Amino acid sequence: FDARKKPSRPVMEIYFEKEFNNEEGVKTIAEKIKSVKLKDIVSSITVNFGDKKLEMVVDKIAVKTLHSSIETVIKRLAEKNFIAKLNDGIITVRAEKLNFKELYKLKEKLKETIISGIQGIEQVLPVKRENEYVILTSGSNLKDILNFKGVNANKTTTNDIFEVGQILGIEAAREAIITETQKVIESQGLDIDKRHLKLV
């Protein structure tokens, strides 16, 4: 019980409404919610100090895997206030007013820019449990996941206690603490009555 603001390994279990609870539906949602950053879809990022611009070579196969297009990537960069242009598979971002140090900072900022998916969801793993499908994630973003079409908000969980408290309220956070504690105890082969955990 260390009450840290962020768990060392934030994870979620995402459940689905009946119409999306099939292999194809869950696979599609998994691809849509996984956070994809610019560095995941470019093969290289070069700083052109002479012309004060950054040049990124697009990995066309990676973009295709996203079920997206390079034009969509340019549009997303524009939404993030980057002035980007596409020429022969190379995305160029101009920054005439920046000095050398600021150009490097811009490069790092661009690499981490989210192009698609939900922020915080780093990895996704669709699994089948008896008659239903579940997506296990590395990373957590309860607020955005609960608003995602097809997600069963009543069953979806996260191990981020503070996030649960903020989004669902203090009673839900209390229940999450009990559930997480029970998981740890059971993994150690111990059998402790849930009422004892509630008392604690």
C-alpha positions in Angstrom: 0.0 0.0 0.0 2.4 2.7 -1.2 -0.3 5.0 -2.7 1.9 6.1 -5.6 0.2 8.4 -8.1 1.1 6.2 -11.0 1.6 2.4 -10.8 5.0 1.1 -12.0 3.1 -1.0 -14.6 -0.2 0.5 -15.5 -2.5 -2.0 -17.2 -6.1 -2.2 -18.3 -8.6 -5.0 -19.0 -11.0 -3.8 -21.7 -14.3 -5.6 -22.2 -16.8 -5.1 -25.1 -20.5 -4.7 -25.9 -22.1 -7.8 -27.5 -22.0 -6.6 -31.1 -18.2 -6.0 -30.9 -17.5 -9.1 -28.8 -16.0 -11.1 -31.7 -12.4 -11.7 -33.0 -12.7 -9.3 -35.9 -14.4 -6.5 -33.9 -11.9 -6.7 -31.0 -8.9 -6.8 -33.4 -10.1 -3.7 -35.1 -10.6 -1.9 -31.8 -7.2 -3.0 -30.6 -5.6 -1.4 -33.7 -7.5 1.8 -33.2 -6.7 2.3 -29.5 -3.0 1.5 -29.6 -1.0 4.7 -29.3 1.1 5.2 -32.4 3.8 8.0 -32.3 5.5 9.6 -35.3 8.7 7.8 -34.5 6.8 4.5 -35.1 6.0 5.4 -38.8 9.2 7.1 -40.0 12.4 5.3 -40.8 14.6 8.4 -40.1 14.4 12.0 -38.8 17.1 14.4 -40.0 17.8 17.9 -38.8 18.8 20.2 -41.7 20.6 23.0 -39.9 21.3 25.0 -43.1 17.7 25.4 -44.1 16.4 25.2 -40.6 14.0 22.3 -41.1 13.4 18.7 -40.1 13.1 15.9 -42.8 11.4 12.6 -42.0 11.4 9.6 -44.3 8.0 7.9 -44.1 7.9 4.1 -43.6 5.0 3.3 -46.0 4.5 -0.2 -44.7 4.1 1.0 -41.1 1.5 3.6 -42.3 -0.4 0.9 -44.2 -0.5 -1.3 -41.0 -2.2 1.7 -39.3 -5.0 1.6 -41.9 -4.1 5.2 -42.5 -2.4 7.3 -45.1 0.5 9.8 -45.2 -2.0 12.6 -45.9 -3.7 11.7 -42.6 -0.3 11.9 -40.8 0.2 15.4 -42.3 -3.3 16.4 -41.2 -2.7 15.1 -37.6 0.6 17.1 -37.5 -1.3 20.2 -38.6 -3.8 19.7 -35.7 -0.8 19.7 -33.3 0.3 23.1 -34.8 3.2 21.7 -36.9 3.5 23.1 -40.4 4.3 20.0 -42.3 4.6 19.3 -46.1 4.9 16.1 -48.0 7.2 15.7 -51.0 8.2 12.3 -52.5 7.6 10.3 -49.3 9.5 12.9 -47.1 7.7 15.0 -44.5 9.3 18.4 -44.0 8.7 20.6 -41.0 10.1 24.1 -41.3 11.4 26.0 -38.3 13.3 29.1 -39.5 13.0 31.0 -36.2 14.6 28.2 -34.0 18.3 28.0 -33.0 20.3 24.7 -33.1 19.3 23.7 -29.5 15.6 24.4 -30.2 15.7 22.3 -33.4 16.9 19.3 -31.4 14.1 19.9 -28.9 11.6 20.1 -31.8 12.9 16.8 -33.2 12.3 15.0 -29.9 8.8 16.6 -29.6 7.9 15.4 -33.1 9.1 11.9 -32.4 6.7 11.6 -29.5 3.7 13.2 -31.3 0.8 10.8 -31.3 -0.5 10.1 -34.8 -3.3 7.7 -33.9 -4.8 5.8 -31.0 -5.3 6.7 -27.4 -2.6 8.5 -25.4 -1.1 6.2 -22.7 -2.0 2.9 -24.4 1.4 1.6 -25.3 0.7 -2.1 -26.1 -2.5 -4.1 -26.7 -3.1 -7.8 -26.5 -6.5 -9.3 -27.5 -7.3 -12.5 -25.7 -10.3 -14.9 -25.5 -11.6 -15.8 -22.0 -14.3 -18.5 -22.3 -17.1 -16.8 -24.4 -15.8 -13.3 -24.5 -12.9 -11.3 -25.8 -10.8 -8.9 -23.7 -8.0 -6.5 -24.6 -5.1 -6.4 -22.1 -3.1 -3.2 -22.3 0.2 -1.9 -21.2 -0.6 1.7 -20.2 -3.8 3.2 -19.0 -6.3 5.9 -20.0 -9.6 5.1 -18.4 -11.4 8.3 -19.4 -10.8 7.9 -23.1 -11.3 4.1 -23.2 -14.7 4.4 -21.5 -15.8 6.8 -24.2 -14.7 4.6 -27.0 -17.5 3.1 -29.1 -18.1 -0.6 -28.3 -16.3 -0.7 -24.9 -18.3 -2.1 -22.0 -17.9 0.6 -19.4 -19.4 -1.6 -16.6 -16.6 -4.3 -16.8 -13.5 -2.4 -18.1 -10.9 -2.0 -15.3 -7.5 -0.4 -14.7 -4.9 -0.9 -11.9 -4.4 2.9 -11.7 -6.3 3.6 -8.4 -6.1 7.4 -8.6 -7.5 7.3 -12.2 -10.4 5.2 -11.0 -11.0 7.6 -8.1 -10.9 10.6 -10.5 -13.2 9.1 -13.2 -15.6 6.8 -11.3 -15.4 8.1 -7.7 -14.1 7.1 -4.3 -16.2 3.9 -3.8 -14.9 2.5 -7.1 -11.3 3.3 -6.1 -11.9 1.5 -2.8 -13.2 -1.6 -4.7 -10.2 -1.4 -7.0 -7.8 -1.4 -4.0 -9.5 -4.5 -2.7 -9.4 -6.2 -6.1 -5.7 -5.4 -6.7 -4.8 -6.6 -3.1 -6.7 -9.9 -3.7 -4.8 -10.5 -6.9 -1.5 -10.1 -5.2 -2.5 -12.4 -2.3 -3.9 -15.1 -4.6 -0.8 -15.0 -6.7 1.2 -15.9 -3.5 -1.1 -18.9 -2.9 -2.7 -17.3 0.2 -6.4 -17.6 1.0 -7.7 -14.5 2.9 -11.3 -13.7 3.4 -12.3 -10.6 1.4 -14.0 -9.2 4.5 -10.5 -8.9 6.1 -9.3 -6.9 3.1 -12.4 -4.6 3.3 -11.7 -4.0 7.0 -8.1 -3.0 6.2 
